[in-house]
């Protein structure tokens, strides 16, 4: 897959070098799991910390599917 370049908001989470979308998603999930951000009751929801809130457009909670769409806004 062609590498995509994360912007500064997303770089704070996955790093600043260009990555294939699959690797970017893997790093994002690693971050979510490391910080315990997956909702305990609804596993399909992600609770944003300060860094993810910037990526999620200010939302404090998003679904996995919405997360993919929001992250797409932060790559070129």
GUTITI-504028 format. One record per residue: residue in one letter; residue number from 1; x negated, z, y of N, C-alpha, C, O in turn. Coordinates in pm, 1 decimal, m for minus. Layout:
# residues N
+------+-----+----------+----------+----------+----------+----------+----------+----------+----------+----------+----------+----------+----------+
: type : seq :      n.x :      n.z :      n.y :     ca.x :     ca.z :     ca.y :      c.x :      c.z :      c.y :      o.x :      o.z :      o.y :
+------+-----+----------+----------+----------+----------+----------+----------+----------+----------+----------+----------+----------+----------+
:    A : NUM :        X :        Z :        Y :        X :        Z :        Y :        X :        Z :        Y :        X :        Z :        Y :
...
+------+-----+----------+----------+----------+----------+----------+----------+----------+----------+----------+----------+----------+----------+
END
This chain:
# residues 76
+------+-----+----------+----------+----------+----------+----------+----------+----------+----------+----------+----------+----------+----------+
: type : seq :      n.x :      n.z :      n.y :     ca.x :     ca.z :     ca.y :      c.x :      c.z :      c.y :      o.x :      o.z :      o.y :
+------+-----+----------+----------+----------+----------+----------+----------+----------+----------+----------+----------+----------+----------+
:    X :   1 :    m82.9 :      0.0 :   m119.4 :      0.0 :      0.0 :      0.0 :    m87.0 :      0.0 :    125.3 :   m197.8 :     53.5 :    127.2 :
:    X :   2 :    m33.0 :    m61.3 :    228.5 :   m103.7 :    m69.7 :    356.2 :   m106.7 :     67.6 :    423.2 :     m3.3 :    133.7 :    432.6 :
:    X :   3 :   m223.8 :    111.1 :    469.9 :   m231.4 :    240.9 :    538.0 :   m154.4 :    240.9 :    669.8 :   m147.6 :    139.9 :    739.9 :
:    X :   4 :    m96.9 :    356.1 :    701.6 :    m28.0 :    375.9 :    829.6 :   m103.7 :    483.1 :    906.9 :   m166.1 :    571.3 :    847.9 :
:    X :   5 :    m97.6 :    474.6 :   1038.8 :   m170.4 :    566.9 :   1126.1 :    m74.4 :    672.9 :   1180.0 :     17.9 :    639.6 :   1254.4 :
:    X :   6 :    m94.6 :    801.6 :   1143.3 :     m8.0 :    905.9 :   1199.8 :    m38.1 :    930.0 :   1347.6 :   m152.9 :    919.9 :   1390.8 :
:    X :   7 :     65.9 :    961.8 :   1424.5 :     44.0 :    995.1 :   1565.9 :     m7.7 :   1139.2 :   1576.3 :    m29.4 :   1204.4 :   1474.2 :
:    X :   8 :    m27.3 :   1188.4 :   1697.2 :    m88.5 :   1320.6 :   1714.4 :     m2.9 :   1433.0 :   1657.0 :    m57.5 :   1528.3 :   1601.4 :
:    X :   9 :    129.5 :   1424.8 :   1668.8 :    217.5 :   1530.0 :   1615.5 :    204.8 :   1538.8 :   1463.4 :    193.0 :   1648.1 :   1408.0 :
:    X :  10 :    207.4 :   1424.6 :   1396.9 :    198.1 :   1421.8 :   1250.8 :     55.6 :   1449.4 :   1203.6 :     35.6 :   1504.4 :   1095.3 :
:    X :  11 :    m42.5 :   1411.8 :   1283.7 :   m183.5 :   1436.3 :   1250.1 :   m214.1 :   1585.1 :   1235.7 :   m302.7 :   1623.3 :   1159.3 :
:    X :  12 :   m141.2 :   1669.0 :   1308.8 :   m160.9 :   1813.8 :   1299.3 :   m128.0 :   1864.8 :   1158.8 :   m173.2 :   1972.3 :   1119.5 :
:    X :  13 :    m49.8 :   1787.9 :   1083.6 :     m7.2 :   1829.0 :    950.0 :    m83.5 :   1755.0 :    840.5 :   m128.2 :   1817.3 :    744.1 :
:    X :  14 :    m99.2 :   1623.1 :    853.7 :   m157.4 :   1543.1 :    745.6 :   m299.3 :   1493.0 :    773.5 :   m360.5 :   1430.0 :    687.2 :
:    X :  15 :   m351.0 :   1520.0 :    891.2 :   m483.3 :   1468.7 :    926.0 :   m471.2 :   1341.9 :   1008.6 :   m364.4 :   1281.1 :   1015.2 :
:    X :  16 :   m580.9 :   1302.2 :   1071.6 :   m573.4 :   1192.3 :   1168.8 :   m611.6 :   1055.1 :   1113.9 :   m594.4 :    955.2 :   1183.8 :
:    X :  17 :   m662.7 :   1047.1 :    991.6 :   m701.9 :    914.9 :    941.7 :   m582.7 :    840.0 :    881.8 :   m486.6 :    900.9 :    834.8 :
:    X :  18 :   m590.9 :    707.6 :    884.4 :   m484.5 :    623.3 :    831.3 :   m473.3 :    643.6 :    680.4 :   m574.1 :    650.3 :    610.0 :
:    X :  19 :   m349.6 :    653.3 :    631.7 :   m321.9 :    677.5 :    489.8 :   m211.1 :    585.9 :    441.8 :   m125.6 :    545.2 :    520.4 :
:    X :  20 :   m211.8 :    552.6 :    311.5 :    m93.0 :    484.1 :    257.6 :     26.9 :    579.4 :    269.2 :     10.2 :    701.2 :    264.1 :
:    X :  21 :    144.6 :    525.0 :    284.3 :    264.9 :    606.5 :    302.4 :    283.6 :    707.3 :    187.7 :    328.9 :    819.5 :    210.3 :
:    X :  22 :    248.9 :    667.3 :     66.2 :    263.0 :    756.9 :    m48.7 :    173.0 :    879.6 :    m34.7 :    215.7 :    991.0 :    m65.1 :
:    X :  23 :     50.0 :    860.6 :     10.5 :    m43.8 :    971.2 :     29.0 :      0.7 :   1060.4 :    145.7 :    m13.3 :   1182.6 :    139.9 :
:    X :  24 :     54.1 :    998.9 :    250.6 :    104.6 :   1073.7 :    365.0 :    219.5 :   1165.6 :    321.1 :    224.8 :   1282.2 :    360.2 :
:    X :  25 :    310.6 :   1112.1 :    240.1 :    423.3 :   1190.8 :    189.7 :    373.6 :   1305.6 :    102.2 :    425.6 :   1416.9 :    110.5 :
:    X :  26 :    274.4 :   1279.6 :     19.3 :    217.3 :   1382.7 :    m67.7 :    157.3 :   1495.6 :     16.7 :    179.4 :   1613.1 :    m12.6 :
:    X :  27 :     81.5 :   1460.6 :    121.0 :     21.1 :   1562.6 :    207.8 :    127.8 :   1642.7 :    282.0 :    113.1 :   1763.3 :    302.0 :
:    X :  28 :    234.5 :   1575.4 :    322.5 :    343.8 :   1643.0 :    390.8 :    409.1 :   1745.7 :    297.8 :    436.5 :   1858.4 :    338.8 :
:    X :  29 :    433.7 :   1706.2 :    172.7 :    493.1 :   1799.1 :     75.4 :    398.0 :   1912.7 :     41.7 :    442.1 :   2026.0 :     22.5 :
:    X :  30 :    269.1 :   1884.9 :     34.1 :    170.4 :   1991.1 :     11.2 :    179.9 :   2095.9 :    122.2 :    176.3 :   2216.1 :     95.7 :
:    X :  31 :    192.1 :   2049.3 :    245.8 :    204.8 :   2138.3 :    362.1 :    333.0 :   2221.9 :    351.6 :    330.9 :   2343.1 :    373.0 :
:    X :  32 :    443.7 :   2155.9 :    318.5 :    572.9 :   2224.2 :    307.8 :    566.4 :   2333.0 :    200.2 :    613.1 :   2444.8 :    221.8 :
:    X :  33 :    509.0 :   2300.4 :     85.4 :    499.3 :   2397.9 :    m23.6 :    402.9 :   2511.2 :      9.8 :    432.0 :   2627.4 :    m18.8 :
:    X :  34 :    289.6 :   2479.1 :     69.4 :    189.3 :   2579.5 :    104.6 :    246.6 :   2684.1 :    200.0 :    215.3 :   2802.7 :    189.1 :
:    X :  35 :    330.3 :   2639.8 :    293.2 :    386.5 :   2729.6 :    393.7 :    526.8 :   2780.7 :    357.7 :    589.6 :   2849.6 :    438.1 :
:    X :  36 :    576.2 :   2747.6 :    238.0 :    707.2 :   2795.5 :    192.2 :    822.2 :   2751.9 :    279.9 :    910.0 :   2832.0 :    312.0 :
:    X :  37 :    822.8 :   2625.1 :    319.3 :    924.1 :   2576.3 :    413.4 :   1046.4 :   2513.6 :    347.3 :   1143.1 :   2480.2 :    415.8 :
:    X :  38 :   1043.5 :   2497.1 :    215.0 :   1160.3 :   2443.8 :    146.1 :   1263.8 :   2555.6 :    139.1 :   1231.2 :   2667.8 :    100.0 :
:    X :  39 :   1388.1 :   2526.2 :    176.5 :   1492.9 :   2627.4 :    179.6 :   1512.5 :   2687.5 :     39.6 :   1518.3 :   2614.6 :    m59.5 :
:    X :  40 :   1522.4 :   2818.9 :     32.4 :   1533.8 :   2887.9 :    m96.6 :   1667.0 :   2860.4 :   m166.1 :   1671.3 :   2846.0 :   m288.3 :
:    X :  41 :   1775.8 :   2852.9 :    m88.8 :   1908.8 :   2831.7 :   m146.9 :   1939.9 :   2684.1 :   m168.2 :   1993.9 :   2646.0 :   m272.0 :
:    X :  42 :   1905.8 :   2601.3 :    m69.9 :   1931.7 :   2457.3 :    m76.7 :   1798.2 :   2385.7 :    m81.3 :   1738.3 :   2359.3 :     23.0 :
:    X :  43 :   1751.0 :   2354.2 :   m200.3 :   1618.3 :   2295.4 :   m219.7 :   1602.5 :   2158.6 :   m152.5 :   1490.5 :   2109.7 :   m137.6 :
:    X :  44 :   1713.6 :   2096.8 :   m111.9 :   1706.8 :   1966.3 :    m45.0 :   1680.1 :   1978.2 :    103.7 :   1663.1 :   1877.3 :    172.1 :
:    X :  45 :   1676.3 :   2100.8 :    154.6 :   1654.2 :   2122.6 :    297.9 :   1514.6 :   2176.1 :    324.9 :   1458.1 :   2251.6 :    245.7 :
:    X :  46 :   1460.9 :   2134.8 :    438.5 :   1328.9 :   2178.7 :    482.9 :   1347.4 :   2257.7 :    612.7 :   1408.9 :   2208.9 :    707.5 :
:    X :  47 :   1294.1 :   2379.2 :    616.1 :   1296.5 :   2461.4 :    737.6 :   1167.1 :   2435.1 :    813.9 :   1058.1 :   2454.9 :    760.2 :
:    X :  48 :   1178.6 :   2391.5 :    936.4 :   1061.2 :   2352.0 :   1014.2 :    989.6 :   2472.2 :   1074.9 :   1052.8 :   2565.1 :   1125.1 :
:    X :  49 :    856.0 :   2468.7 :   1069.3 :    776.4 :   2563.8 :   1147.6 :    746.2 :   2492.5 :   1280.1 :    798.4 :   2383.9 :   1305.3 :
:    X :  50 :    662.9 :   2552.8 :   1363.6 :    636.4 :   2494.8 :   1496.3 :    582.5 :   2352.2 :   1488.4 :    625.1 :   2266.0 :   1565.2 :
:    X :  51 :    488.8 :   2326.3 :   1396.0 :    428.7 :   2192.5 :   1384.9 :    531.0 :   2089.2 :   1335.3 :    537.2 :   1977.8 :   1387.4 :
:    X :  52 :    609.8 :   2126.2 :   1235.9 :    709.4 :   2031.9 :   1183.1 :    824.6 :   2008.9 :   1279.8 :    883.7 :   1900.9 :   1281.5 :
:    X :  53 :    856.9 :   2109.1 :   1359.9 :    966.1 :   2094.7 :   1456.4 :    937.7 :   1979.4 :   1553.1 :   1029.6 :   1907.9 :   1593.2 :
:    X :  54 :    812.0 :   1961.4 :   1590.1 :    772.8 :   1849.9 :   1678.2 :    797.8 :   1717.3 :   1607.0 :    851.3 :   1623.6 :   1666.2 :
:    X :  55 :    759.3 :   1709.8 :   1480.2 :    778.8 :   1587.3 :   1401.2 :    928.0 :   1561.2 :   1378.1 :    971.8 :   1446.1 :   1376.6 :
:    X :  56 :   1005.1 :   1667.9 :   1360.4 :   1148.5 :   1655.4 :   1331.8 :   1233.8 :   1640.9 :   1457.2 :   1356.0 :   1654.1 :   1450.2 :
:    X :  57 :   1172.3 :   1614.4 :   1570.6 :   1246.5 :   1593.0 :   1693.9 :   1316.3 :   1717.8 :   1745.2 :   1423.2 :   1708.8 :   1805.6 :
:    X :  58 :   1257.0 :   1834.2 :   1721.6 :   1312.5 :   1959.0 :   1771.9 :   1410.4 :   2027.3 :   1677.5 :   1456.3 :   2138.0 :   1705.8 :
:    X :  59 :   1442.8 :   1963.2 :   1565.9 :   1536.6 :   2023.1 :   1470.0 :   1466.1 :   2131.0 :   1388.7 :   1349.8 :   2115.5 :   1351.5 :
:    X :  60 :   1537.0 :   2240.0 :   1361.4 :   1475.5 :   2348.4 :   1285.6 :   1500.7 :   2336.6 :   1135.6 :   1435.9 :   2404.9 :   1056.3 :
:    X :  61 :   1595.2 :   2249.6 :   1095.9 :   1624.9 :   2229.9 :    954.0 :   1670.2 :   2085.5 :    932.4 :   1758.2 :   2036.4 :   1003.1 :
:    X :  62 :   1609.5 :   2017.5 :    834.2 :   1649.2 :   1880.2 :    802.1 :   1655.8 :   1864.0 :    650.0 :   1596.3 :   1941.9 :    575.5 :
:    X :  63 :   1728.9 :   1761.6 :    605.4 :   1733.2 :   1730.8 :    462.7 :   1610.0 :   1647.9 :    426.8 :   1544.8 :   1591.8 :    515.0 :
:    X :  64 :   1578.4 :   1640.1 :    299.1 :   1463.7 :   1559.7 :    253.3 :   1477.1 :   1414.8 :    299.5 :   1379.2 :   1352.4 :    340.3 :
:    X :  65 :   1598.5 :   1362.5 :    292.6 :   1623.2 :   1222.6 :    326.6 :   1607.8 :   1198.2 :    476.3 :   1553.3 :   1096.1 :    518.4 :
:    X :  66 :   1656.1 :   1292.6 :    555.6 :   1641.7 :   1282.9 :    700.7 :   1493.5 :   1296.2 :    739.2 :   1447.3 :   1231.6 :    833.2 :
:    X :  67 :   1420.3 :   1380.0 :    666.1 :   1277.5 :   1399.9 :    692.6 :   1201.4 :   1267.5 :    683.0 :   1117.5 :   1237.9 :    768.1 :
:    X :  68 :   1230.1 :   1188.8 :    581.0 :   1162.5 :   1060.0 :    562.1 :   1184.4 :    970.2 :    683.1 :   1091.0 :    905.4 :    730.3 :
:    X :  69 :   1306.9 :    966.0 :    733.1 :   1339.7 :    883.5 :    850.0 :   1267.3 :    934.5 :    974.2 :   1213.1 :    854.9 :   1050.9 :
:    X :  70 :   1265.6 :   1065.3 :    994.8 :   1201.7 :   1122.7 :   1112.3 :   1050.1 :   1103.9 :   1110.9 :    989.4 :   1080.5 :   1215.5 :
:    X :  71 :    989.0 :   1114.1 :    993.0 :    844.5 :   1095.6 :    980.2 :    808.2 :    950.3 :   1011.4 :    701.6 :    924.7 :   1067.4 :
:    X :  72 :    893.4 :    856.2 :    976.9 :    868.6 :    714.2 :   1004.8 :    849.3 :    687.6 :   1154.5 :    780.0 :    593.1 :   1192.4 :
:    X :  73 :    910.1 :    770.2 :   1238.6 :    895.5 :    755.1 :   1383.4 :    757.2 :    795.3 :   1431.8 :    722.2 :    768.8 :   1546.8 :
:    X :  74 :    678.2 :    858.4 :   1346.4 :    547.4 :    910.5 :   1386.1 :    429.0 :    836.0 :   1324.2 :    315.9 :    884.6 :   1327.1 :
:    X :  75 :    455.9 :    718.0 :   1268.3 :    347.2 :    636.2 :   1212.5 :    351.1 :    496.3 :   1271.7 :    456.0 :    446.9 :   1313.1 :
:    X :  76 :    233.5 :    433.9 :   1274.7 :    229.4 :    295.0 :   1323.9 :    145.9 :    211.5 :   1229.0 :    128.9 :     91.6 :   1250.9 :
+------+-----+----------+----------+----------+----------+----------+----------+----------+----------+----------+----------+----------+----------+
END
